[in-house]
Amino acid sequence: MKTCGTTKLLHSIPQILKLADSLSLAVQSVRYSRGTFIFENSQPAPHRSFAEEIAYLNSFFKNGSGYLLGDPKFPNRNWHIYVAVGDSQPAVNPTAAVNLEMCMTGLDREKAAVFFKNSGCDGEMTKKSGINQIIPSHEICDFEFDPCGYSMNAIEGAAYSTVHVTPEDGFSYASYEAMGLDMGSIGLNPLVKRVLKCFEPGQFSVAVTCPGGGLLEDVWSGDVEGYMCESGVLQPLAGGGCVVYWCFTAKERAEMLCTPAKLVMQCCKEVAEEEAEVGGGVAAFSCVGSF
Ligand SMILES: C[S@@+](CC[C@H](N)C(=O)[O-])C[C@H]1O[C@@H](n2cnc3c(N)ncnc32)[C@H](O)[C@@H]1O
């Protein structure tokens, strides 16, 4: 997942392919994803638009498909996902292949303050924020930016998790991604709750990518205490599997911002069920495939 900032993430592809080739490893599957950029016009090539990102990815991979998911009511909360399949298909462990991605904005100010160097907790952002408690068994390699900001990557066997935080008021943002976890024992709901506790965002999105659609009902109820689900989209992906994308707003902030239109909320579960009824899962808003 590309997070905040102007990193040219896709420029890592040639190097990754070169390293894979040196180990005689072939591409089995490709996935690139991101939310809507807060400062889209500040992004460098090849991230100036989703179309440009797809064109760049297609220059390396065959049979790629791009999906834009979201609700037209919230144009700044879209989910962009690109998938491609290689010539050899992976043997998938369905549970371990569940991927969780969260984008959080409007972080609670006290929670965000932890990610400033001058907050008196130098070297302790991981502990003070509670990030070390999200998956306590993960071995964390963290980095504290000066004067503020935080990134960490964590591993445990074949599983990984990663967190990136921009704490500045007005455009605060945190991202969380995890894959390779035993979701059956960890549980998506408790995991999402632990992530939210670190940041208490005003809004957040959850994207869950699964190798098979049925699995989702087992791992995620879509209910998050204190938050209102504003939209939910279920999208089957080329090559198999699907992604489900939900957007939430904190209830107390949603009430403060409340307009009559904002009150017309649908539970994400209902949305997913309705979508399934009309055609096995269709994105509420998608431009798919033929980029
Ligand atoms: C968590 S980092 C993420 C950087 C991101 N991977 C990128 O594309 O640059 C972003 C936060 O670190 C802060 N920061 C401080 N020094 C920075 C630097 N040299 N590069 C990027 N972000 C920096 C930003 O103000 C922001 O709060």
The ligand as an SDF file (V2000), in Angstrom:
LIG
                    3D

 27 29  0  0  0  0  0  0  0  0999 V2000
    5.5740    8.7250    8.3980 C   0  0  0  0  0  0  0  0  0  0  0  0
    6.4380    9.6820    7.2900 S   0  0  0  0  0  0  0  0  0  0  0  0
    6.0050    8.8440    5.8470 C   0  0  0  0  0  0  0  0  0  0  0  0
    6.8860    9.1810    4.7580 C   0  0  0  0  0  0  0  0  0  0  0  0
    6.4250    8.5240    3.4890 C   0  0  0  0  0  0  0  0  0  0  0  0
    6.7730    7.1470    3.4150 N   0  0  0  0  0  0  0  0  0  0  0  0
    6.9260    9.3090    2.2940 C   0  0  0  0  0  0  0  0  0  0  0  0
    6.4270    9.0620    1.2700 O   0  0  0  0  0  0  0  0  0  0  0  0
    7.7260   10.1870    2.4120 O   0  0  0  0  0  0  0  0  0  0  0  0
    5.5280   11.1540    7.1680 C   0  0  0  0  0  0  0  0  0  0  0  0
    5.6590   12.0010    8.4090 C   0  0  0  0  0  0  0  0  0  0  0  0
    7.0120   12.2160    8.6890 O   0  0  0  0  0  0  0  0  0  0  0  0
    7.3170   13.6130    8.6750 C   0  0  0  0  0  0  0  0  0  0  0  0
    8.6680   13.7680    8.1320 N   0  0  0  0  0  0  0  0  0  0  0  0
    9.7070   14.3510    8.7580 C   0  0  0  0  0  0  0  0  0  0  0  0
   10.8100   14.2870    7.9990 N   0  0  0  0  0  0  0  0  0  0  0  0
   10.4690   13.6630    6.8620 C   0  0  0  0  0  0  0  0  0  0  0  0
   11.1750   13.2920    5.6840 C   0  0  0  0  0  0  0  0  0  0  0  0
   12.4540   13.5810    5.5390 N   0  0  0  0  0  0  0  0  0  0  0  0
   10.5110   12.6550    4.7110 N   0  0  0  0  0  0  0  0  0  0  0  0
    9.2110   12.3440    4.8480 C   0  0  0  0  0  0  0  0  0  0  0  0
    8.4870   12.6570    5.9560 N   0  0  0  0  0  0  0  0  0  0  0  0
    9.1070   13.3070    6.9360 C   0  0  0  0  0  0  0  0  0  0  0  0
    6.2130   14.2460    7.8580 C   0  0  0  0  0  0  0  0  0  0  0  0
    6.0440   15.6140    8.2160 O   0  0  0  0  0  0  0  0  0  0  0  0
    5.0390   13.3830    8.2450 C   0  0  0  0  0  0  0  0  0  0  0  0
    4.5130   13.7580    9.4920 O   0  0  0  0  0  0  0  0  0  0  0  0
  1  2  1  0
  2  3  1  0
  2 10  1  0
  3  4  1  0
  4  5  1  0
  5  6  1  0
  5  7  1  0
  7  8  2  0
  7  9  1  0
 10 11  1  0
 11 12  1  0
 11 26  1  0
 12 13  1  0
 13 14  1  0
 13 24  1  0
 14 15  1  0
 14 23  1  0
 15 16  2  0
 16 17  1  0
 17 18  1  0
 17 23  2  0
 18 19  1  0
 18 20  2  0
 20 21  1  0
 21 22  2  0
 22 23  1  0
 24 25  1  0
 24 26  1  0
 26 27  1  0
M  CHG  2   2   1   9  -1
M  END
$$$$
